[in-house]
């Protein structure tokens, strides 16, 4: 009876420890999943920014090949669509950016977007006034420089996201390996403790039987 109680107490203590480790693993797994989702969202948004920036640049170049003003209207509409999508992607990625270097690049990107809008509007106004010489000059200087810097900043963001995802994936692997190792160690301790407790219990039982059987 005493040995059974002893073994039972050891088992309860060990089981509680395993349950605690399992709960800790669940919390870490949830945090890791959240981090992975955030990294994936940032990567997607960074690529969206690049896509819409490239599309806007392509539509701008297309304007110079269309002589009729009426036919340029659909191009302007597409540019507005890509502009809105790009601004939305920047808005959504902003709260997800945590690194100082990334924040600086994003801040520069937002400022450069404002400069690009002003230069773009001046370029479009010159084109619509049939001043192609001025429009072409603006496109090949200020506007093109803006686009070049925007592309560079976007590529920098994408590169940083790839690095972050790679580091995050390695961190996940390391955490999972550490948690699994701790759980295995705990289970081994449970098994060893249970066997030890059982052995002690048996010895105690034999000792009690011996003392009980000894004649007065």
C-alpha positions in Angstrom: 0.0 0.0 0.0 2.8 2.4 0.9 4.8 1.6 -2.2 1.7 2.2 -4.4 1.1 5.6 -2.7 4.8 6.5 -3.2 4.8 5.6 -6.9 1.5 7.4 -7.4 2.9 10.6 -5.8 6.0 10.5 -8.1 3.8 9.9 -11.1 1.5 12.8 -10.3 4.4 15.2 -9.9 6.1 14.0 -13.1 2.8 14.2 -15.0 2.2 17.7 -13.8 5.7 18.7 -15.1 5.0 17.1 -18.5 1.7 18.9 -18.8 3.5 22.2 -17.9 6.1 21.6 -20.6 3.4 20.7 -23.1 1.5 23.9 -22.3 4.6 25.9 -22.7 5.3 24.3 -26.1 1.7 25.2 -27.2 2.3 28.8 -26.2 5.6 29.0 -28.0 4.1 27.3 -31.1 1.2 29.8 -31.2 3.7 32.7 -30.9 5.9 31.1 -33.6 2.8 30.7 -35.9 1.9 34.3 -35.4 5.5 35.4 -36.2 5.5 33.2 -39.4 2.1 34.7 -40.5 3.5 38.2 -40.0 6.6 37.5 -41.9 4.6 36.0 -44.8 2.3 39.1 -44.8 5.2 41.5 -44.9 6.8 39.5 -47.8 3.6 39.5 -49.8 3.0 43.2 -49.2 6.6 44.1 -50.2 6.2 42.1 -53.4 2.8 43.9 -54.0 4.6 47.2 -53.7 7.1 46.2 -56.3 4.5 44.9 -58.6 2.3 48.1 -58.6 5.4 50.3 -58.8 6.6 48.5 -61.9 3.1 48.6 -63.4 2.8 52.3 -62.8 6.2 52.8 -64.5 5.1 50.7 -67.5 1.9 52.6 -67.9 3.7 56.0 -67.7 6.1 54.9 -70.4 3.1 53.8 -72.5 1.6 57.3 -72.4 4.4 58.6 -74.7 3.5 56.1 -77.4 -0.2 57.3 -77.5 -0.7 60.5 -79.5 -4.5 60.7 -79.1 -5.6 62.2 -75.7 -8.8 60.1 -75.6 -6.8 56.9 -75.8 -4.6 58.0 -72.9 -7.6 58.0 -70.5 -7.7 54.2 -69.9 -3.9 54.4 -69.2 -4.5 57.1 -66.6 -7.2 55.0 -65.0 -4.9 52.0 -64.8 -2.2 54.2 -63.3 -4.7 55.4 -60.7 -5.6 51.8 -59.8 -2.0 50.8 -59.3 -1.3 54.0 -57.3 -4.2 53.2 -55.0 -3.1 49.6 -54.6 0.5 50.6 -53.9 -0.5 53.2 -51.3 -2.7 50.5 -49.7 0.2 48.0 -49.6 2.5 50.6 -48.0 -0.2 51.4 -45.4 -0.7 47.8 -44.5 3.0 46.9 -44.3 3.9 49.9 -42.1 2.7 48.5 -38.8 4.4 45.2 -39.6 7.8 46.7 -40.0 9.9 46.4 -36.8 13.6 46.7 -37.9 15.2 50.1 -37.7 16.8 49.7 -41.2 13.5 48.6 -42.7 11.6 51.5 -41.0 14.2 54.0 -42.5 13.7 52.5 -46.0 9.9 52.6 -45.7 10.0 56.2 -44.5 12.2 57.2 -47.5 9.9 55.2 -49.8 6.8 57.1 -48.5 8.6 60.5 -49.0 9.8 59.5 -52.4 6.3 58.5 -53.4 5.2 62.1 -52.6 8.0 63.6 -54.7 7.2 61.1 -57.5 3.6 62.2 -57.5 4.5 65.8 -58.0 7.0 65.1 -60.8 4.5 62.7 -62.4 1.8 65.3 -62.4 4.1 67.8 -64.0 5.1 65.3 -66.6 1.5 64.4 -67.4 0.5 68.1 -67.5 3.3 68.8 -70.1 2.2 65.8 -72.1 -1.5 66.8 -72.2 -0.4 70.3 -73.2 1.4 68.7 -76.2 4.7 69.9 -74.8 6.4 66.5 -75.5 9.9 68.0 -75.3 9.3 69.1 -71.7 7.4 65.9 -70.8 10.2 63.7 -72.2 12.8 65.7 -70.4 11.0 65.4 -67.1 10.5 61.7 -67.6 14.2 61.1 -68.4 15.4 63.2 -65.5 13.5 63.9 -62.3 10.6 61.3 -62.8 13.0 58.6 -63.9 15.3 59.3 -60.9 12.3 59.0 -58.6 11.3 55.7 -60.1 14.9 54.4 -59.8 15.1 55.3 -56.1 11.7 53.8 -55.5 12.7 50.6 -57.1 15.9 50.5 -55.0 14.0 51.0 -51.8 11.4 48.4 -52.7 14.1 45.9 -53.5 15.8 46.6 -50.2 12.5 46.0 -48.4 12.0 42.7 -50.2 15.6 41.6 -49.5 15.1 42.4 -45.8 11.9 40.4 -45.7 13.7 37.4 -47.2 16.4 37.7 -44.6 13.8 38.0 -41.8 11.8 35.0 -43.1 15.0 32.9 -43.3 16.0 33.9 -39.8 12.5 33.3 -38.5 12.4 29.8 -40.0 15.7 28.9 -38.4 14.5 30.3 -35.1 11.3 28.2 -35.4 13.5 25.0 -36.0 15.7 25.8 -33.1 12.8 26.4 -30.7 11.0 23.3 -31.8 14.1 21.2 -31.4 14.8 22.7 -27.9 11.2 22.1 -26.8 11.1 18.6 -28.1 14.4 17.9 -26.4 13.1 19.3 -23.1 10.0 17.2 -23.4 12.0 14.0 -24.1 14.2 14.7 -21.1 11.2 15.2 -18.9 9.6 12.0 -20.0 12.9 10.1 -19.4 13.0 11.6 -15.9 9.4 10.4 -15.4 10.3 6.9 -16.5 13.5 6.8 -14.4 11.7 8.3 -11.4 8.8 5.8 -11.7 11.2 2.9 -12.0 13.1 4.2 -9.0 10.0 4.8 -7.0 8.7 1.3 -7.9 12.0 -0.2 -6.8 12.0 1.7 -3.5 8.4 0.7 -3.0 9.2 -2.9 -3.6 12.1 -2.8 -1.2 10.0 -1.0 1.4 7.3 -3.6 1.0 9.8 -6.5 1.4 11.2 -4.8 4.5 7.8 -4.4 6.0 6.9 -8.0 5.2 10.2 -9.1 6.8 9.6 -7.1 9.9 6.1 -8.3 10.1 7.1 -12.0 9.7 10.0 -11.7 12.3 9.0 -13.6 15.5 8.8 -11.6 18.7 
